[in-house]
């Protein structure tokens, strides 16, 4: 593949050069990531083992450790010895290495199907520590007492030595305990929260009885069957979420008093659920349904009573709490709160009285992830300080606020900080590097390159990629753009050109990562002779609050202003065939694709829109109302954004695609658009993937890659 | 348009000639019959008024009568006078002429919404005779006593002077009373049968509790909603049908004893439901689920008890009773039974002892409809005696079996015989005549041309149509074929050619009727430069039992042998571009289209298959098991016919189309095929019509015409 040199400047940022050994073209199977050979090799199960003396990882059938001071990997144990130790105790052998949790250097926890084991690989002793029913889901193992909380259907259970206690007893299926709520918005990924002592479990309960059923049809039965899902559409009845606390000693469950008080009396969300370090209090952010006012509240875990509001956050547009409280291990009265209140995500050090002790970070850049403490001294985090395209790891000294960049290489990093905060396992990719693992000290010094992969695409003939910026017509802010030109590009020829778009919040398509963030599908398209252009418009990720909130209450409109600046730029390029412009996107990108095709008619000749939102009133409450308010509150905004109001502009060739059982953007969106287009006798192409959800997976993804490519081949 | 002269001979049958005044080409709107101007004008509400003295019909806002002896139409009344008479009595006026039933020359019954009226237009007196609830369905007015039987949801009701009596009290929605059963197979169109005296109502009850639900999704709600239908798939649990009898005097309901006896103890169908002329007995054909054995049974309407089996019909393949018993008004002990027992549908005169008195018709042709009696003397019926392409009206003298053809003009006739049997209102079209109405006497003498329409397509430039035959490769029987060549046809050029196919039982595409039975869609395609070829293969309608039953247990296979004979013929024609053959069909024709594309790969380049059955096990019990037996009984036949087993042969360009809420060929068919093709990475095009059933109606039909045409334009 091409190597890209990366140069941060306004204008043309990257000057790529060729390596000449490539011959293969990418296939649809490659583009669908169904060929393992095209992935950069990743280190499985990379983790710190106990403290900071060594880290472990799996490779093949072996588990390795590396000491900080010794680069030579040591085999800790193999699948073979693990199986022999299992069988010695009469347990079933495993087919492959299980997921491992190193509690100390010697003590490993893992599970096989429904059984949990503790393994001392040095002593070769293994014992069963718990068991759950085969139908258990959402298992959460407490590493201290080996209890496992889990769900079955809609209720929460606890297993101890294989004995199961039912915690909740809801008989109505729509009342769900111990699972994620709010459709995974607000950073919510789970519904079980162990107390720090292991004596109690906090859990989400969602009452969905007022939420409408959306009917999906499962055709993989002898006779097709209904599969209802709960789907709260914008402006309609939503979930009611509460937080239960189960006391393991008393066997009693109470619910936090989150429904009373001015902050709780309306529809609201419970975000940022965090146990206080001593297990006495639970903190949660109560966010009103309008999503513009949050109260960070403290509740007594023993009584459920409201203790106090630590602070509030308000915003004329919206507040979006995405993270829990990060308590300082060396000071249980202090925690870090991540807030965008000054326009950028930054770290704020609070105490449990609700007093802001210190703002730890500042500046026109985003903290993207809190990574941990060097207890009492420093915090580690990821941020976009060098460039919105990069995510590096930084430390800030809590005493003097001195910042230090720790990751030496430009690119997009992820990191695991050792428990004592002294070392960092850095994993990154960049426009230069497919994937590299490094061991760093806490000053950013590279102690060792742990793994550096070969380019998995080195034998492929890929297009040339460059990243550059264009000024936004909205506020002249530089917008990042990426262009991939086909292999054997000849600037004197004219090429059909496709704008690949997403454009919605929380997504950034262009990054300083492998292939510039483009993924193989776009390179596959470039291999087939297309110039591929992408621009991250206002609203997209990692550019600060103002940049994002421009889109508030009229999704699509401002985003398109930026995208059209991209189109104007394309039209200045001699090698872009401006009579052969295409546009393609999925999900929010499907919405943008159709918006661009219909609200700026005759710019594009061909559009392929996958899983598109057609009218935001058919999208869900949590995400939809954040950006659009309710249809009742913002009828004009909904009307302006609804693609149902632009069917008269259908022209050229439009292919719409939807997964028939999409539970995210429900199919009603695409079908209503199609119905209206049909009734107006507008030509349109349509494709549906049976039994597929919001994104095509597996073999259907290969078919999809071919489908999109041939559609552009046929019509562009 | 072109005029066709029609010449019955083996080989080339029609030599058309041009008229040169045409300029317009057919549009998609014309092809969808959404332009009223392209219909031949029909006479609305044409009927005999009481006896045979005059017949009546509506035209504009007026109701006319013509006396037998006076060609001059007389206005009986107008909407204006009707409304003035209605308003005089305080009733609401009407916006257009209602559906009229002339009980005598003066006495007219009609209904407006929920109210029934009796009108004497001579005396200008109008009175309300009954009323049903606004939610009533399946209303059945008894013209003697003005009682109205009707259904609401799943129960049967009776209204008398507006007072409603509930007859059935089923609380389970799947138990349905008074509605059609057996999915309209076996000629069943209704579920309410008034006794001749009006003292009792027989009604179908279907217990569908064991029939599976099939989920349809209605997207025209704020949030899409489930709309379950009962859909018994081949080999699965079916309906259980019984016949209730409600006695109006006693208010009691009993059920006929149709479940006991060897004929009733298995799954079975109740067909040919007929009251004896005196209202004492009810006759029904009990047909086993295997559909190869029917018992024509008599039941006592007062007790429900089985009286006797009049006769049985068996067939190694299947028996298909489609008609009730036709009792002779002059002899209540005699009736006519239509049977295909000798290989052709013919009339059999029976008495109520079950004795066959006389076979009234015979020969290698089909009686297609029983029209009535000249009481005691003659029977009138339609038959294919001249040609399988024609349907003429005949009389047979019951005494000497002398046949007389009554309709003088070749073509496809329908007829209304006057009550006394002396006159016939003949309506027909033919390859020469778009639509003509004639008054005939009962010897076939034309007394008057009542209406002859101008050709509604006279200004259109249409292709040339010819009808001819080819010998079947199965048994050398001549197969009827129709070819439409494009306007301005030049036999030295090569044309893309589309085979339009149906191929299933009970349908005949080629007839001696207007446009040769082709309809405007095929002419629209010809107008766009295609040669359109159609062949009625073995299995299709009106060619006798043997011709039809060849298809038994392996649908598709024999039908294709005939179709491929058509393809071989096309390949002999210099003007057919054999590299550009397409195939198109809907429903059974969609099944045939895909079968031809996949089981004879690389013959056709492009296929468009609408609403196709993909695997007969996803089709319904009644129709499916008649031709295929159950999947358990005939696994090889189902396997051979299933298109799921031929996805590896997908090639060329295939467009599949389905209505998203098709309750006839459920969408599971198309989606399963699509899913398999996707998993095998086979290219395929797909289109779905939201909220549309088995056939596209209204505006979606215009879109469909365009869709099919452009698909062939793009790829053929």
HADDOCK unambig.tbl for C-alpha pairs under 7 A between the chains (distance, minus, plus):
assign (segid A and resid 214 and name CA) (segid B and resid 223 and name CA) 6.82 0.50 0.50
assign (segid A and resid 214 and name CA) (segid B and resid 224 and name CA) 6.13 0.50 0.50
assign (segid A and resid 214 and name CA) (segid B and resid 225 and name CA) 6.64 0.50 0.50
assign (segid A and resid 215 and name CA) (segid B and resid 217 and name CA) 6.68 0.50 0.50
assign (segid A and resid 215 and name CA) (segid B and resid 224 and name CA) 6.88 0.50 0.50
assign (segid A and resid 215 and name CA) (segid B and resid 225 and name CA) 6.23 0.50 0.50
assign (segid A and resid 215 and name CA) (segid B and resid 226 and name CA) 5.72 0.50 0.50
assign (segid A and resid 217 and name CA) (segid B and resid 215 and name CA) 6.68 0.50 0.50
assign (segid A and resid 219 and name CA) (segid B and resid 668 and name CA) 5.94 0.50 0.50
assign (segid A and resid 223 and name CA) (segid B and resid 214 and name CA) 6.80 0.50 0.50
assign (segid A and resid 224 and name CA) (segid B and resid 214 and name CA) 6.12 0.50 0.50
assign (segid A and resid 224 and name CA) (segid B and resid 215 and name CA) 6.87 0.50 0.50
assign (segid A and resid 224 and name CA) (segid B and resid 668 and name CA) 6.62 0.50 0.50
assign (segid A and resid 225 and name CA) (segid B and resid 214 and name CA) 6.63 0.50 0.50
assign (segid A and resid 225 and name CA) (segid B and resid 215 and name CA) 6.21 0.50 0.50
assign (segid A and resid 226 and name CA) (segid B and resid 215 and name CA) 5.71 0.50 0.50
assign (segid A and resid 668 and name CA) (segid B and resid 219 and name CA) 5.95 0.50 0.50
assign (segid A and resid 668 and name CA) (segid B and resid 224 and name CA) 6.61 0.50 0.50
assign (segid A and resid 671 and name CA) (segid B and resid 690 and name CA) 5.91 0.50 0.50
assign (segid A and resid 675 and name CA) (segid B and resid 689 and name CA) 6.88 0.50 0.50
assign (segid A and resid 675 and name CA) (segid B and resid 690 and name CA) 5.61 0.50 0.50
assign (segid A and resid 678 and name CA) (segid B and resid 700 and name CA) 5.57 0.50 0.50
assign (segid A and resid 678 and name CA) (segid B and resid 703 and name CA) 5.74 0.50 0.50
assign (segid A and resid 679 and name CA) (segid B and resid 699 and name CA) 5.22 0.50 0.50
assign (segid A and resid 679 and name CA) (segid B and resid 700 and name CA) 5.67 0.50 0.50
assign (segid A and resid 681 and name CA) (segid B and resid 702 and name CA) 6.80 0.50 0.50
assign (segid A and resid 681 and name CA) (segid B and resid 703 and name CA) 4.95 0.50 0.50
assign (segid A and resid 685 and name CA) (segid B and resid 687 and name CA) 6.95 0.50 0.50
assign (segid A and resid 686 and name CA) (segid B and resid 686 and name CA) 6.33 0.50 0.50
assign (segid A and resid 686 and name CA) (segid B and resid 687 and name CA) 5.41 0.50 0.50
assign (segid A and resid 687 and name CA) (segid B and resid 685 and name CA) 6.98 0.50 0.50
assign (segid A and resid 687 and name CA) (segid B and resid 686 and name CA) 5.43 0.50 0.50
assign (segid A and resid 687 and name CA) (segid B and resid 687 and name CA) 6.39 0.50 0.50
assign (segid A and resid 689 and name CA) (segid B and resid 675 and name CA) 6.90 0.50 0.50
assign (segid A and resid 690 and name CA) (segid B and resid 671 and name CA) 5.94 0.50 0.50
assign (segid A and resid 690 and name CA) (segid B and resid 675 and name CA) 5.62 0.50 0.50
assign (segid A and resid 699 and name CA) (segid B and resid 679 and name CA) 5.28 0.50 0.50
assign (segid A and resid 700 and name CA) (segid B and resid 678 and name CA) 5.63 0.50 0.50
assign (segid A and resid 700 and name CA) (segid B and resid 679 and name CA) 5.72 0.50 0.50
assign (segid A and resid 702 and name CA) (segid B and resid 681 and name CA) 6.86 0.50 0.50
assign (segid A and resid 703 and name CA) (segid B and resid 678 and name CA) 5.77 0.50 0.50
assign (segid A and resid 703 and name CA) (segid B and resid 681 and name CA) 4.99 0.50 0.50
